[in-house]
Amino acid sequence: MMNDRVFNLHDVFLFVTAFECLLLALFQALQPQGKKLTRIYLGAFLIAMSLTSVATLFLWNNSFGLISISNHTLLIYCLTAASLARGPFLLLYVRSITNPSSSDLKKDAWHGTPVVLGLILITTTGLSSSDIRLEGYDTALGALAGYYWDFIKYVTLGYTAATLFQLYQYQGQLKQTYSLYSTNELNWLWILAGGFFINWSWGVTVHLVGKFTDTDAGITNSMGILANYITFLLMNILFIYSLVYAHKLLPTQAQSNKKTSEEKPNDDTITKVTHAIEIDRIYLEQNINIEQFSSRVGLPVKTVSNVINRHFGTNFFEFINSHRVEAAKAMLVDPGYSEQTILNILLQSGFNSKSAFHRHFKRFTGVSPSEFRQNALK
């Protein structure tokens, strides 16, 4: 990845990334905002990224001259531990802000297994940093180095995929809990996690290209360098997100995976939920969540969620907003509301956001509110 000069632009980017990650980790540790465990996981991830950049810098640059540690055992252990810790700490950070109740430092310790296995691999095989830098795989050490990189690349990518799945679950839980919620914080988190997934997928691609093809080394080096630049960008986005958006994520109800025949809703619970919608029209209340809804109908949250899921075949988010759209449609075609603006109608129908109203209305009807009103008048 490095040229023969002591420092080139790519080296500088690795150095800046490493130094910045350490500063961000220190800054994060001093911040009172956010949960302690969240700060620990984010700080650990930043340190792991910093150590990975430092180890990469020394591993592929032979021309530092001041301290020759390119063959030092410490370098390979540092690279191994830091590279294998990135994925787990990213997952644990995201889980700590989306599902805090499931995060526990002692219970999460098993995620250190890949790091332990990687260090055992280095210890038992005797791979040195010079072995890992081999460009060919036609020797025993070269083949072993190839498996070493396989392990690091796939473990990292696997944990990033698990992070995306964590976000997918969180988004589903939001729809089970809230009738409306801001998507801004969640969208940025999707972009961030997706960015790491794409970047580390690119790393796997570079590894496979170098391992199984005769592509010129300069091309694979350039591909690898691109990943370093993307990493620098992602680290800055991550830190900004942790300060601006992470604490704004909404809490969700823990979801039970236990399914029994007793969960089938009975007529009494269905009647109560139906009455709350058709008679009390609770959906007209802005920002209502499933806890408030359940309190109003006198049923446990899990029971209400079960009725909506199994009897009505949807989630709380869709359930409430579909009725809000129906209420808005009725007002839009009612002569008594002809002088009302669309803004007034969306507020009266339970929405509190113009963008959310237009998005849901068009999804349920296929047209915008103004188009729906014009068609009705014709």
Secondary structure, 3 states (H helix, E strand, C coil): CCCCCCCCHHHHHHHHHHHHHHHHHHHHHHCCCCCHHHHHHHHHHHHHHHHHHHHHHHHHCCCCCCCCCCCCHHHHHHHHHHHHHHHHHHHHHHHHHHCHHHCCCCHHHHHHHHHHHHHHHHHHHCCCHHHHCCCCCCCHHHHHHHHHHHHHHHHHHHHHHHHHHHHHHHHHHHHHHECCCCCHHHHHHHHHHHHHHHHHHHHHHHHHHHHHCCCCHHHHHHHHHHHHHHHHHHHHHHHHHHHHCHHHCCCCCCCCCCCCHHHCCCHHHHHHHHHHHHCCCHHHCCCCEHHHHHHHHCCCHHHHHHHHHHHCCCCHHHHHHHHHHHHHHHHHHCHHHCCCCHHHHHHHCCCCCHHHHHHHHHHHHCCCHHHHHHHHHC
